[in-house]
């Protein structure tokens, strides 16, 4: 997270009603939300202020959700940000979203509770793209007493 206690979520959907509804769910759960209506604006927002998570639709103008997922994964600053796709598209698009780099897929319509708990779960788990730091062995023997 960016240092504040509230996770910052970038919410991307071309439908204003979905942005309003999902934004309300997220804000009521204590998250800070920035909204974008398409992938191009979302990518610019993510580069200006790296979010803690991204929630995006697949079918959007200018840059769709698949292209946005790939662009976020290709950028070193956003490559580890969890991405949740929420879409009305079918199973084929869900599979394509996972291949493009998203971490989870929900089908529209979904409840606010499911949206929030899925984001919370993604924020709580380590990124599968982050390699763990190597463990360094402790020196053997006790402290030097000479």
C-alpha positions as CSV (number, residue, x, y, z in Angstrom):
1,X,0.0,0.0,0.0
2,X,1.1,3.6,-0.5
3,X,1.7,4.3,3.2
4,X,-1.9,5.2,4.2
5,X,-4.0,2.8,6.1
6,X,-6.7,2.7,3.4
7,X,-5.9,0.5,0.3
8,X,-6.1,2.5,-2.9
9,X,-8.1,0.8,-5.6
10,X,-8.2,1.8,-9.3
11,X,-11.7,1.0,-10.6
12,X,-11.9,0.8,-14.4
13,X,-15.3,0.4,-16.2
14,X,-16.8,2.3,-19.1
15,X,-20.3,2.1,-17.5
16,X,-20.8,5.1,-15.1
17,X,-23.4,3.1,-13.2
18,X,-20.9,0.3,-12.5
19,X,-18.2,2.8,-11.4
20,X,-20.7,4.5,-9.1
21,X,-22.0,1.2,-7.6
22,X,-18.7,-0.6,-7.2
23,X,-17.0,2.6,-6.0
24,X,-19.7,2.9,-3.3
25,X,-19.1,-0.7,-2.2
26,X,-15.3,-0.1,-2.0
27,X,-15.5,3.2,-0.2
28,X,-18.0,1.8,2.4
29,X,-15.5,-1.0,3.1
30,X,-12.8,1.7,3.9
31,X,-10.9,1.7,0.6
32,X,-9.8,4.8,-1.3
33,X,-11.0,4.7,-5.0
34,X,-9.9,6.3,-8.2
35,X,-12.1,5.7,-11.2
36,X,-11.3,5.5,-14.9
37,X,-13.6,5.0,-17.9
38,X,-11.2,3.2,-20.2
39,X,-7.8,1.4,-20.2
40,X,-5.8,4.3,-21.5
41,X,-6.9,6.6,-18.7
42,X,-6.5,3.8,-16.2
43,X,-2.9,3.1,-17.3
44,X,-2.0,6.8,-17.0
45,X,-3.6,6.9,-13.5
46,X,-1.7,3.7,-12.4
47,X,1.6,5.2,-13.6
48,X,0.9,8.5,-11.8
49,X,-0.1,6.8,-8.6
50,X,0.5,3.1,-8.3
51,X,-2.7,1.6,-6.8
52,X,-2.8,-1.3,-4.3
53,X,-5.3,-3.1,-6.5
54,X,-7.0,-2.7,-9.9
55,X,-10.6,-3.7,-10.6
56,X,-11.5,-3.6,-14.3
57,X,-14.0,-4.6,-16.9
58,X,-12.9,-6.4,-20.1
59,X,-15.1,-4.7,-22.7
60,X,-14.1,-1.0,-22.8
61,X,-13.4,1.5,-25.6
62,X,-9.9,2.7,-26.5
63,X,-8.0,0.0,-24.6
64,X,-9.9,-3.0,-23.4
65,X,-9.3,-4.8,-20.1
66,X,-7.0,-7.5,-21.6
67,X,-4.7,-4.9,-23.0
68,X,-4.7,-3.0,-19.7
69,X,-3.8,-6.2,-17.8
70,X,-0.9,-6.8,-20.2
71,X,0.3,-3.2,-20.0
72,X,0.2,-3.2,-16.2
73,X,2.2,-6.5,-16.1
74,X,4.7,-5.1,-18.5
75,X,5.4,-2.0,-16.4
76,X,7.9,-2.6,-13.6
77,X,6.1,-0.2,-11.3
78,X,2.7,-2.0,-11.6
79,X,3.7,-5.6,-12.4
80,X,2.9,-6.9,-8.9
81,X,-0.4,-4.9,-8.4
82,X,-3.3,-7.4,-8.0
83,X,-5.8,-7.2,-10.8
84,X,-9.4,-8.3,-10.4
85,X,-11.5,-8.5,-13.6
86,X,-15.2,-8.1,-13.2
87,X,-17.0,-8.8,-16.5
88,X,-20.2,-9.9,-18.1
89,X,-18.2,-11.8,-20.7
90,X,-18.2,-15.6,-20.6
91,X,-15.7,-18.3,-19.6
92,X,-13.6,-17.8,-22.8
93,X,-12.9,-14.2,-21.8
94,X,-12.3,-15.2,-18.2
95,X,-9.6,-17.6,-19.4
96,X,-8.1,-14.9,-21.6
97,X,-8.1,-12.4,-18.7
98,X,-6.1,-14.9,-16.6
99,X,-3.7,-15.4,-19.4
100,X,-3.3,-11.6,-19.8
101,X,-2.2,-11.5,-16.1
102,X,-5.2,-10.8,-14.0
103,X,-5.3,-12.5,-10.6
104,X,-9.0,-13.2,-10.2
105,X,-12.2,-13.0,-12.3
106,X,-15.7,-12.3,-11.1
107,X,-18.8,-12.5,-13.3
108,X,-21.2,-9.6,-13.5
109,X,-23.5,-9.2,-11.8
110,X,-21.7,-9.7,-8.5
111,X,-22.5,-8.6,-5.0
112,X,-20.7,-5.8,-3.2
113,X,-19.7,-8.3,-0.5
114,X,-18.1,-10.6,-3.0
115,X,-16.3,-7.8,-4.7
116,X,-14.9,-6.5,-1.4
117,X,-13.9,-9.9,0.0
118,X,-12.1,-10.8,-3.3
119,X,-10.1,-7.6,-3.3
120,X,-9.2,-8.0,0.4
121,X,-8.1,-11.6,-0.3
122,X,-5.9,-10.4,-3.2
123,X,-4.4,-7.6,-1.0
124,X,-3.6,-10.1,1.8
125,X,-1.7,-12.6,-0.3
126,X,1.8,-12.2,-1.7
127,X,2.0,-11.6,-5.4
128,X,2.7,-14.8,-7.4
129,X,5.0,-12.7,-9.6
130,X,7.2,-11.5,-6.7
131,X,10.2,-13.8,-6.0
132,X,10.9,-14.2,-2.3
133,X,14.1,-12.7,-1.0
134,X,16.8,-15.3,-0.5
135,X,17.3,-16.4,3.1
136,X,20.7,-15.8,4.4
137,X,22.1,-18.2,6.9
138,X,22.9,-17.0,10.4
139,X,26.6,-17.3,11.3
140,X,27.4,-20.3,13.4
141,X,28.8,-20.0,16.8
142,X,28.1,-17.4,19.5
143,X,29.0,-13.8,19.7
144,X,32.7,-12.8,19.7
145,X,33.7,-12.4,23.3
146,X,37.4,-11.5,22.8
